[in-house]
Amino acid sequence: MTKTLRHRMTAPRTFERALGVLLVLNLLDAAFTLAWVYSGVATEANPVMAGAMVLGPGFFVATKVALVTLAAALLWRNREHLTARWAVVPVALLYAFVAGGHIGFAILSTMHGGPIPVAMM
């Protein structure tokens, strides 16, 4: 990896954007997960979040947002450390992958004319 790319990936502005993307993708994940679970085509695979979902959609979203926001706040608090700036990269990529999975699932369901049962992460 070149020094310029390394610098751009760990620059404060890149870090801020990545945290923003992470928070938005978390909300997108929560919305899609609720839609799939409450329509009966998926289950929540994460046992902690499945427990939160049992207590209702509001509790599920509040828990999900609180946990991810807490993690983002921890990274933000330590933003001067290179490790914190690097840590946001795989997490944002993971959420991008999950969001892509949700979108792909929606397209696939539409193409097949009906739900395709799966376990959501």
HELIX and SHEET records of a PDB file:
HELIX    1   1 LYS A    3  MET A    9  1                                   7    
HELIX    2   2 PRO A   12  TYR A   38  1                                  27    
HELIX    3   3 PRO A   47  VAL A   54  1                                   8    
HELIX    4   4 PRO A   57  ARG A   77  1                                  21    
HELIX    5   5 LEU A   82  HIS A  112  1                                  31    
SHEET    1   A 2 ALA A  42  GLU A  44  0                                        
SHEET    2   A 2 VAL A 118  MET A 120  1                                        
END                                                                             
